[in-house]
C-alpha cells in the first residue's frame, strides 16, 4: 500500500481542495510540469518541498509519505471505502500466504476484533 503513496496522496489532496496544478505549483514555487511529475511519480520532491506541500494541504509530512493515516473524521465516504478495500486485500494476502498458520491467524484476528468490541 505504501508503494507510490506520495504521488497518490499529492494528487488526492490537490483534488480534494479543488486546486489546479498551476495554482499549487505557483504556491510552492515550481513549474506545473514539475508538480505533475511529483503527482505521477516520475519526479521526487526534496524534503523542503514535501514540507511546503504538507503545509499547503494542511497535513503532516508523515501523512504525505505514508507513515500515518488520515484522521477518519476528515475522510470522505469514498476514501473510507477505498481504505477498507485496501485493508481487506492486505488481510486476504496475509491470510493466504501461509495456510499452515490458519489457526494462529484466526486467533490473532479474534483478539483484534475482541479489542475493538470491548472498547464500545
N, C-alpha and C positions, 0 to 999 in steps of 0.2 A: 504494500500500500504506500510505502514511503518513496518508491521509485518515482522520480519526476514530480514530487509533491509540490516543489516550489513553483514551477511554471503553472501547474493546475490551480494552485491557490491564488497566484497573482491574477490570473485571468478571471477566476470566480469572484474575487473581491472587487476587481475593477467593474465587472458587470453588475454585481450587487449594488454598487454605489451609483451605477448609471454613468460612469465616466467613459469618455472616448480615450483611445490610446494617446492621441495628441495632447489632450488635457493632462494626463498623468505624466507623459514624457516631459512636457513643459514644467510641471510642478517639481519633478525630481532632477531636471537639468540634463536630460538625454534626448536623443533624436527618437522619433516614433519607431523607426526600424530597429533601434536598439531595444526599446521596450518590447516590441514584437518578438525579438529573439529571446528575451527573458521569459515571455509567456509561452513560447513554443518549445523552449528547452534547447535552442541552438546556441544561446549565449548565457553566461552565468554572471549575475551581478556580484560586485565585490561586497565585502561586509558593510562598508559605509552606505552603499546603495540599498542593501537589504534593510538597513535601519531606516533610511528615508522612506522606503516603500511601506514598511511596517507602521511608521508614524502617519503617513498619508492615509492608510487604510484603517488605522485605529486598532491594530493587532500587535502582538509581540513578534519579535524576530523568531522566537522558538516556534510560534504557530506557523509562520511562513515556511520554516524549514522542516516542519513535520514532527517537532519534538513535543508538541502539546496539541490537544484537540480543542476545537472551538466550543465555547460555552453552549450547552444545549438550549438555554433560553433565548440565545441570539440566532439560533438556526431556523431556517425556513423548513416547511414540511418536506420539500423536495430534498434538501440537504440531509434531513434526518432519514428519509427513505434511502438515499444513496449510501449513507454511512451504515445503516442496518444491512443493506445488501452486501457491502464490502466486508463487514464483520462476519456475516453468515458464510461468505465464500471462504474466508480465512479459517473459520471453525470447521467447515466441511473439509478443506485441505488438511488441516491439522488432524482431524478425526480419521481421515482415510490414509494418511501417511504411515501410520504404524498400527495396523489392525490387531497385532498381538497385545497391544496395550489398551484394548477397548474397555476393560473393567476399570482400570486406573483412570482413564479419561472420563468415563461416565461418573465415577465418584468425584472427580475434580469438578465437573460441570454441576453436579448436585450440590457441592459445597458452595460454589459461586451463586447458584440460584437461592440456596438457603440463606446466604449472607444478605442478598437483596431483599428477600421476603421478610427477614427478621427486622429490617430497618423500617418497614412500613407500620 
